[in-house]
Amino acid sequence: MLIVKVEARIEQYMEYLEKNAYQKYAGLDFEASEDGINWKKISIPAPWGSDYKCTSFRSEIPALKADKEDEAYFLQCLPNADSLMFLDDKPYGAFNLFHKKVRLPADGKKHSLRVEAYAGHPYFGCGPFECDTEKKVVNTGHVLDAFPNTFYGGCILKRNPAVYGLYYDVRALFGLAKELDSNKGIESLRKAAILKGLSKALNTISLRVTDDALEMQAAEARKMIRPLLEAKNGSTVPTAFIVGHAHIDHAWLWPIAETERKAARTFSNMLQLAREYPEFIFQQSQPCQLDIVKNQYPSVFAEVLEAYKKGQWEPNGGMWIEADCNIPSGESLVRQFLVGTQATREMFGDYQADTLWLPDVFGYAAALPQILKGCRISYFVTSKIGWNDTTHFPYDKFIWKGIDGTGVKTVFISSNIAGYNGNVNAHELIGRWNEIQHKEVQSATISSIGQGDGGGGTLRSDLEMARRFKDLEGAPRAQWTKVSDIMRAMFEEMGADSASLPVWQGELYLELHRGTYTSQAETKRYNRKIEFALRQAEWLLSMAALSEGKAYPHEQLTGIWKRFLTNQFHDIIPGSSMGKVYEEAEAEYRALTAEIEGLISHKGTKDTKEDENLIVVNDLNWERTELIKLPNSDYREVTVPSLGWTSLETKTPAPSAPPREPVFTFSKDHLETPFYTISFNDKAEITSLFDKRQGREYAQGPLNKFVFAEDVPIFWEAWDIDKDWREHIIEDSVVLLSSEVLENNAFCFVLQNTYKVGNASRLTQKIIFYAHNPRIDFKTHSDWHEKRRLLKTEFNTSIFTNNVRCEVQYGHLVRNTTENLPQDRARFEICAHKWISLEEADYGIALLNDCKYGHDVDGGRMRLSLLRSPLAPDPHADQGEHDFTYSLYPFAGSFVESGLIHAAYELNSPLKLVQNAPAGVNAKDFQKDYSFATLDNPAVIIESLKMAEDKSAAIVLRLYESLGTKAKAALTFNTALKKAEETDMLEGNGKALGVEGRGLSLEFRPFEIKTLKLILK
């Protein structure tokens, strides 16, 4: 019979074996330096560290030689921080909270040692009230009250192989026994056998012996329990596919400079393990980070290439960086794959990623499946939807279909056990399998094995345990496998064809982190503005290349895109990083804005004169008539052709625009415009918006009412808006200070209102009504100094509807605004891009914006989230000045007839007034009216126009159907077409299209994206 405390006794032996698995072989003396020049001898323990600095510790490794095959030496070093180990001035391994030993070469030679340790920096927590006292963050989960940190020295250890091996034997078996049922079934017999065998073997060991005596006893004990380890599974057992990984947030609670070091540390350690364990495979998912290592740590990159050749390094992830999928535009998401694929090919030859690996992203756009297919990505793996706060996602292995009907094979790694930071042990292997919801279509699990967020990667213990769980009776069969092979096995080789798999249609909405649609507003504004600036620059530079033969700046544009895409990382653009990250991101955005403008600006030195010709540029694919303001402050309505420009004489008024009388009538609370009859209350809110065209009232309550509320989420402060914010609205917190008419002329009426907001903020807003455009603009400047507050604008409309139409990448979604179902109640804050729309059968009203993303809708009431002010992890988030515009767009008829999508593009990309021809474009040609191309179907949008990546004379257009209906369109150019083909989004696999003189005919399915590669005569 087993003793009552058998499990406690086994745990006691495990602690003893772990403690004695290594013996000290030699001590080391250290010198330290913060600048790498001035070195001083230190006594252990040694204080060290200051903000954002690295300290190096150096010593010498004596000559080591292994006399036996299983003899091994290790450096144990305890800087109490993430540290990179250099051996003979080359990166060799790393130390952190989880990796405390690095195996040393036993080559009979002395080696110089240097350990570079990052001290950390100020930290203000991630949740409310954590930021009351500044602390120092060293790594994820490792926080100091203050500097100094402590260096505890280092020494050389010699492994005791029998003790070490017995420890992992016992750890594997005992962990398995704890997961097996004690009371019934075959499992109970297996559990009893394990406990009996372990107890008998361990009791042969004395807890008072060490070193050689313990080695002998451990070797005998290993022989006794070998049969327990050799017991194999039967034919029906799940497979646990395990993949080495280290999730490295490119910026979060640390700046990018520290991430660069994290990548070097993590990759060095993974290469160490790959050399020692030939079965180990490491999956590295972000080309951006490997590109950094290639440039800054070339010896590490050279080892990566060797590991890749051996099949132990898999550069499979798809995107340039693991990007947020809510905020970036559709074209930005395509470029993530285009740039990521190019970079991976440059580093590894012809390698093509086949899996989008996005474990930690805050929701997934409904256009993503089509983008994946267009970028040759067959599979998708995520984990974050396991964080839902309201519902449990119903599938683990499924087909995810996007808004156009394209499906992608998807695996959800459950987060309930360990998510994407997994380990190899019985609890996780068995627990993950037990969580699988539809075992009839899934006979395997996938586990990402390795410490992440702050990097680190797979542990030596994971590799030891995986060897024991390769086929151990009672547990899933664990095997290191490439992600590509895992996905093929799970979908193509293990039964359950796609037709039998469950299907999820539409977006993958994360029921958490809803505040990331709004936090760090300036970063989001730059993101939107640069997306449109790049769009226009690529078009103009392509015109220069086609018309004048000017070299297209491929390399410079790729460099710009890389820097821009990097800031779309899923903790940068969502607003969930520390303050220094945003200081650096916004400095980068300013530099990118200047560089883009420099690419297309004429380099002439002539000063602007009022009587010189001006050019008005239209980068959208439809003719536009728009109001512009001239340098002399006069207004002019200008019509500009599709994808073209027109010259504008400023010396005399244009014949088509003679002086006109004002067409607006205003009193204190009443305004008549050509479109509307409007009433205001004493807060300058619109209380009546009567559309003269339709004879309809749009206001049920105030329109453009500012809503100011306390905003203290339960935990993730910068990340979350909790539903009960509505219970904390602070009434009368927005006070009108002044209201004045700025302009009243034949073209527009501008009412400027200034408000005091909260305790310390101001907001100045120009409400602009147009004579020939039904759009109403709210051009806003805010000086924001609130803390833990949320500012929204509210439009309480008369529309009766149960859903809202929301623009997302390459199309739109219709979301419920009822609370009938739990998932509807969870969508109390939603992400949309340039517009949302409420509609009845024959009319509707839309809310447009030029840089905002967070919305909420309740029946006919729609709100736009303008500003937040969380204090963690950035106590200064969003403090200061902000500029943004949102617009109200009432429309008659159906959504298809509304012109809404064009109006939203026009708000975001207004006609551009320039004095000189863009760089490379013939100035003489630029004085003429010009249109590069036209489309005869307003449903089709040209989202991108650029020169081909293969540096040929071909031009690439990306178009999409925007209304959600089948469409035919004739695309016509200003010159004859020589050749046309439709390609994938990586500009390959082309299929010839029929050319008809200067154009071609196209057919689209709803929301279809097409990429065309064209050569003009």
ABEGO torsion letter per residue (X at the ends): XBBAAAAAAAAAAAAAAAAAABBBABBBBBBBBAAGABBBBBBOBBBBEBBGBBBBBBBBBBBBBBABAABBBBBBBBAGBBBBBBBGGBBABBBBAABABBBBBBAGBBBBBBBBBBAEBBBAEABBGAAABBBBBABBGBBBABOBBBBAEBBBBBBBAAAAAAAAAAAAAAAAAAABBAABEAAAAAAAAAAAAAAAAAAABBAABBEAAAAAAAAAAAAAAAAAAABBBBABBBBBBBBBBBBBBABBABBAAAAAAAAAAAAAAAAAAAAABAABBBBBABAAAAAAAAAABAAAAAAAAAAAAAGABBBBAGBABBBBAAABBAAAAAAAAAAAAAAAAAAAEABBBABBBBABBAEBBAAAAAAAAAAGBABBBBAAAAABAABBBABABBBBBBAAGBBBBBBBBBAAAAEABBBBBAAAAAAAAAABABAAABABBBBBBEBBGAEGEBBAAAAAAAAAAABBBGBBBBBBBBAAAAAAAAAAAAEGBAAABBBBBEBBBBBBGAAAAABGAAAAAAAAAAAAAAAAAAAAAAAAAAAAGBBBBAAAAAAAAAAAAAAABAAAAAGABBAAAAAAAAAAAAAAAAAAAAAABBABABBBBAABBBBBBBABABBBBBBBBBAAGBBBBBBBBBGBBBBBBAABBBAABBBBBBABBBBAABBBBAABBBBBBAAGBBABBBBAAAGBBABABBBGBBBBBBBBBAABAAABBBAAAAAABBBGABBBABBBBABBBAABBBBBBBBBBEAABBBBBBBBBBAABABBBBBBBBBBABBGBBBBBBBBBABBBABBBBBBBGEBBBBBABAABAAAAABABBBBBABBBBBBAABBBBBBBAABABBBBBEABBBBBABBBBAOABAABGBEBBBBBBBBBBBBEBAAAAGAAAAAAAAABBBBBBABBBBGBBAAAAABBBBABBBABAABBBABBBBBAAGBABBBBBBBBAAGBBBBBBBBBABBBABBBBBBAAGBGBBBBBBBEABBBBBBBBGBBBBBBBBBX
